[in-house]
Amino acid sequence: MAAKKILVLFDVDGTLTEPRAEASAEMQEFLQRLKSKATVGIVGGSDLVKQQEQMGANVVHDVDYSFSENGLVAYKNGELIGKEAIHTYLGEDNIKAIVNFALHYIADLDIPVKR
């Protein structure tokens, strides 16, 4: 079989499933049929556990690519290929600087009512 040259990525919530719900059997079957014609991946903001609840326990094996936590955890053909966390990538000092900047910025906003 020739290499698949098409990559199709789907968001989970609101695309493959209703928000926070399980994928239908029809959707699961569609993804399997599509895999024979294209490289298929799913992307979601939730963690892998939630993706598994929505897409099935074997989701990382059922699709070619699985990206959870907004792409911070990545699987290719069932194997973990990347995992990152913002605090390890940026470091605690940079995180603290960003949080402090945001909090000061918000505190200094002149809005009609603060509660």
Summary of the structure (lengths in Angstrom):
residues: 115
radius of gyration: 19.0
end to end distance: 63.0
largest distance: 64.5
contacts: 275
relative contact order: 0.12
helix: 41%
strand: 22%
